Amino acid sequence: MGGLANYFTRRVLLLIPTFIGITILVFTIMQFVPGGPLEQELLKLRASAMMGGEAGGGSGGFQPVEIPSDALEEMKKFYGLDKPVPMRYLSWFWDILHFDLGTSYVYAEPVWDVIKVRFPISIYFGLIGYVLAYSICIPLGVFKAVKHGSPFDLTSSVIVFIGYSTPGWAVGAVLLVLLGGGSFWNVFPLGEFRSEYWADLSFWAKIWDQVHHTILPVFSYVVASFATLTILMKNSLMENLGQDYVRTAFAKGLPEKRVIFVHALRNSLIPIATGLGHILSIVLAGSYLIEKVFNIDGFGLLGFNSIVRRDYPVVLGVLVIGALLRLFGNILSDVCYALIDPRIRFK
C-alpha cells in the first residue's frame, strides 16, 4: 500500500501543472477570440440606439453611435479587460484557489449556483448511459469472441463500426426526425428532460414521462462508447484464449464454458475495468451537442450556450470542473488497473 500511496501522491502533484497548463491555454485563447462580451454589449447598445432613432422618425440614415470614453472604460473594468492578459489570468486563478468561479454575465448569478442545479440532469443521463454501455458491450464482446468469424460476428461488426463512425449527436438528430413528435411515427417527444406538466402527473405517469424522455438521449450517449467497449472486450478475450494457461485448462479436460467464463474472462475484464475510474466524469457524459439536439438543460447545454453567448465566467467554470473530473478520473483508472492486475507494481 505504501507504493500505491506514493504513486497517488505523485500523480496528484503532477495534476497541478497539468491543470494550470490547461487553464492558461483556454483562458488565453478566449481573450483573443473576436466577439467577446464587451463587443456583444456594444453591439446591443448600438442596435438599441438605431431602433430608437427609427422609432423617432429619423430619416438621416445610419448614424454611428459614439460610446463615451469613460463609459467604455467602465465596461472594460466590469468585464476585467482593463488589465493585461497575464494579470487577468492570475486574478481569475487566485479566485479559483478560493473556490470562487465568478459571476455569470448572462444569468447575473454566481457561476457555481448556475452550474450545480444542472448537475443532477447530466448525472442522470450519464449514469444510465454508463451502466447500459457496460451491460451491453461486455456480453456482446464475449459472444463475438466465442463466435469469431461467424455470420453473427461479421454482421455485428458492421453495425458496431457504423455506430463508431457516426457521432452521437447526429444519431440523436436522425432519431428525432424519424421518431420525434410531429414526425410520421411520433413515438417520442421532441427532447427536453421531462414534460412541462410533469409536476401535475400521477406517480406512474411521472415515471412513464421520464422514461419516455430518456430513451432517445441515452441511446445517443451509448452509441459513442458502444463500438470501443465491444471491440476492446472481444480482442481482450481472444488474446487470453490464446494464452498457455487456457490451453493447459483445456488439456486438463475442463469444460469449455468454465475455461472461457471463469479463467479467460476474468483476465479479459482487466482492460475494461480500468474505465471504472471515469465514473467521476459521468457528469460530462452528456455531450454538448447531444444535449443541444435534445434541448436538455444540463451541464453540456450550459457550456454550449455559454460559449455562444460569450459568458466567459461560466465557460471557464465548466472548464475547471470538467478538467478536474477528467484528471482525477485518469488517476482513479490507473489505481483500479493496479488493484485488479497483480502484475502492476508501483515503484
SULGI-V825095 format. One record per residue. N is the residue number from 1. RES is the residue in one small letter. BURIAL is I if it has 16 or more other C-alpha atoms within 10 Angstrom, else O. Layout:
n: <N N>
res: <RES RES>
burial: <BURIAL BURIAL>
This chain:
n: <1 2 3 4 5 6 7 8 9 10 11 12 13 14 15 16 17 18 19 20 21 22 23 24 25 26 27 28 29 30 31 32 33 34 35 36 37 38 39 40 41 42 43 44 45 46 47 48 49 50 51 52 53 54 55 56 57 58 59 60 61 62 63 64 65 66 67 68 69 70 71 72 73 74 75 76 77 78 79 80 81 82 83 84 85 86 87 88 89 90 91 92 93 94 95 96 97 98 99 100 101 102 103 104 105 106 107 108 109 110 111 112 113 114 115 116 117 118 119 120 121 122 123 124 125 126 127 128 129 130 131 132 133 134 135 136 137 138 139 140 141 142 143 144 145 146 147 148 149 150 151 152 153 154 155 156 157 158 159 160 161 162 163 164 165 166 167 168 169 170 171 172 173 174 175 176 177 178 179 180 181 182 183 184 185 186 187 188 189 190 191 192 193 194 195 196 197 198 199 200 201 202 203 204 205 206 207 208 209 210 211 212 213 214 215 216 217 218 219 220 221 222 223 224 225 226 227 228 229 230 231 232 233 234 235 236 237 238 239 240 241 242 243 244 245 246 247 248 249 250 251 252 253 254 255 256 257 258 259 260 261 262 263 264 265 266 267 268 269 270 271 272 273 274 275 276 277 278 279 280 281 282 283 284 285 286 287 288 289 290 291 292 293 294 295 296 297 298 299 300 301 302 303 304 305 306 307 308 309 310 311 312 313 314 315 316 317 318 319 320 321 322 323 324 325 326 327 328 329 330 331 332 333 334 335 336 337 338 339 340 341 342 343 344 345 346 347>
res: <m g g l a n y f t r r v l l l i p t f i g i t i l v f t i m q f v p g g p l e q e l l k l r a s a m m g g e a g g g s g g f q p v e i p s d a l e e m k k f y g l d k p v p m r y l s w f w d i l h f d l g t s y v y a e p v w d v i k v r f p i s i y f g l i g y v l a y s i c i p l g v f k a v k h g s p f d l t s s v i v f i g y s t p g w a v g a v l l v l l g g g s f w n v f p l g e f r s e y w a d l s f w a k i w d q v h h t i l p v f s y v v a s f a t l t i l m k n s l m e n l g q d y v r t a f a k g l p e k r v i f v h a l r n s l i p i a t g l g h i l s i v l a g s y l i e k v f n i d g f g l l g f n s i v r r d y p v v l g v l v i g a l l r l f g n i l s d v c y a l i d p r i r f k>
burial: <O O O O O O I I O O I O O O I O O O O O O O I I O O I O O I O O O O O I I I O O O O O O O I O O O I O O I O O O O O O O O O O O O O O O O O O O O O I O O O O I I O O O O O O I I O O I I O O O O O O O I I I I I O O O O I I I O I I O O I I O I I I I I I I I I I O I I I O O I I O I I I I I I I O O O O O O I O O O I O O I O O I I O O I I I O I I I O I I I I I I O O O O O O O I I I I I I I O O O O O O O O O O O I O O I I O I I I O I I I I I I I I I I I I O I I I I I I I I I I O I I O O O O I O O I O O O O O O O O O I I O O I I I O I I I I I I O I I I I I I I I I I I I I I I I I I I I I O I I I I I I I I I O I I O I I I I I I I I I I I I O I I I I I I I I I I I I I I I I I O I I O O O O O O>
